[in-house]
Structure formats: C-alpha cells, structure tokens
Amino acid sequence: MSTDARRSPEELFAGYPDGLAICRRVQQVLSAVGEVSVAVTTSQVAFRHRRTVALVWRPGQYVSSSVPAVLSIPLPYEITSDRFKEIAHPAPTVWMHHLEVREVSEIDDEVCGWLADAHRVAG
C-alpha cells in the first residue's frame, strides 16, 4: 500500500467535511468492535485488523461525483443488497462491496453489522 505525505483522514478529506465525518463514523464503529489500525494513502483510508476490514475513499477525487464517500467492505462471501453501488469479485475468496454514503446516518445498524463481520473474518 503506497503512502504519500497525507498521514491523516483530515488531510485526505481536506475541504470535504461530510466525507471526513463518514470516515470518522466508520472508524468509531470499527473501534467499538475491536482493534483496528488506520493507514492513509493518496486515495483512501484503510482500516485493518490483520487484513483490510474496510476502505473509505472520496470518489470525486477521480470521477465527477457529488457523493462525499464510498465505503468498501471486503468479505469472503457476497452480500445481496440494493444498497451497494457495485460488488466486485477481484479474487476467488474476496467480494468487495462498494456502498456510496451520502450522510453519516447511512452508517446504520445494517452497515455496522457488515463492518463487524468484516472485522471478524479479517482476523
């Protein structure tokens, strides 16, 4: 995972307070589940517990989008939900679930359950 001078979510989401609030909510949820480390790259905030548990990134950094943040959750199985913008299957044992998040309130009980599952299977 490459890194640059950006070392904090605040720097990655500078000028995008809604995206930062969403990122911090994901961090809060994961920290309540168990230990998690945070790594910031040029494009995303990665939350890890032995393996990646979740990624939060700002789509407007690469494409025209008004969505403040996308939450990506890797799991060893596919979740069927209309809430996901896209589900990718990049490896035989990984399904990457991409959820566009417009407001902090969208990190609700259902999403918290998915994040808890991702933390559990990450190690």
C-alpha positions in Angstrom: 0.0 0.0 0.0 1.7 3.2 -1.1 1.6 6.2 1.1 2.4 9.9 0.5 2.6 13.0 2.6 -1.0 12.6 3.7 -0.9 10.9 7.0 -4.4 11.5 8.4 -8.0 11.3 7.2 -8.3 15.0 7.8 -5.6 15.6 5.1 -7.2 13.2 2.6 -10.7 14.7 3.2 -9.5 18.3 3.4 -12.3 20.6 2.2 -14.8 17.7 2.3 -16.2 17.7 5.9 -19.1 15.3 5.0 -16.6 12.7 3.7 -14.4 13.1 6.8 -17.5 12.7 9.1 -18.4 9.5 7.3 -14.8 8.2 7.6 -14.7 9.0 11.3 -18.0 7.2 11.9 -16.7 4.1 10.2 -13.6 4.3 12.4 -15.8 4.7 15.5 -17.9 1.7 14.6 -14.8 -0.5 13.9 -13.1 0.6 17.1 -16.1 -0.4 19.1 -15.9 -3.9 17.5 -12.2 -4.4 18.2 -8.7 -3.3 17.5 -8.2 -1.6 14.1 -5.3 0.3 12.6 -5.6 3.2 10.2 -3.5 3.8 7.1 -4.0 6.7 4.8 -2.8 6.5 1.2 -3.1 9.0 -1.6 -6.6 7.8 -2.4 -8.2 6.1 0.7 -8.3 5.4 4.4 -7.7 1.8 5.1 -8.9 0.2 8.3 -7.1 -3.1 9.1 -7.2 -5.9 11.6 -4.5 -8.3 10.3 -6.2 -7.8 6.9 -8.2 -5.0 5.4 -11.6 -4.6 7.1 -12.9 -1.5 5.3 -11.8 1.3 3.0 -13.2 4.8 2.8 -12.5 7.0 -0.2 -13.7 10.1 -1.9 -15.0 9.3 -5.4 -14.8 13.0 -6.5 -11.0 12.7 -6.4 -11.2 10.5 -9.6 -14.6 10.9 -11.2 -17.3 13.5 -11.3 -19.4 12.7 -8.2 -21.3 14.5 -5.5 -21.1 11.5 -3.2 -18.9 12.5 -0.2 -17.5 9.0 0.4 -17.6 5.4 -0.7 -17.3 2.6 1.9 -15.7 -0.5 0.5 -16.1 -3.7 2.6 -14.2 -6.9 1.6 -15.8 -10.1 2.7 -15.2 -13.8 1.8 -18.8 -14.0 0.6 -21.2 -11.8 -1.4 -23.9 -9.8 0.4 -27.1 -9.3 -1.7 -28.4 -5.8 -1.0 -29.7 -3.0 -3.2 -27.7 -0.6 -1.1 -24.5 -1.5 -2.8 -23.5 0.5 -5.9 -21.3 -2.3 -7.1 -20.0 -5.7 -5.9 -16.7 -6.8 -7.4 -15.1 -10.2 -7.1 -11.4 -9.4 -7.5 -10.1 -12.7 -6.1 -11.6 -16.2 -5.6 -12.1 -15.5 -1.8 -12.9 -11.8 -1.9 -16.1 -9.9 -2.7 -15.6 -6.1 -2.5 -18.9 -4.4 -1.6 -19.0 -0.7 -2.6 -21.5 1.5 -0.8 -22.0 5.2 -1.7 -22.5 7.1 1.6 -24.1 10.5 1.4 -24.7 11.1 5.1 -23.3 9.8 8.4 -26.8 8.4 9.3 -26.4 5.9 6.5 -23.8 4.1 8.6 -26.8 2.4 10.3 -27.3 -1.0 12.1 -27.2 -2.9 8.9 -23.9 -1.4 7.8 -22.5 -1.7 11.3 -23.3 -5.5 11.1 -21.4 -5.7 7.8 -18.4 -3.9 9.3 -18.5 -6.2 12.4 -18.5 -9.3 10.1 -15.6 -7.9 8.1 -13.6 -7.3 11.3 -14.4 -10.8 12.5 -13.2 -12.5 9.2 -10.1 -10.3 9.0 -8.6 -12.0 11.9 
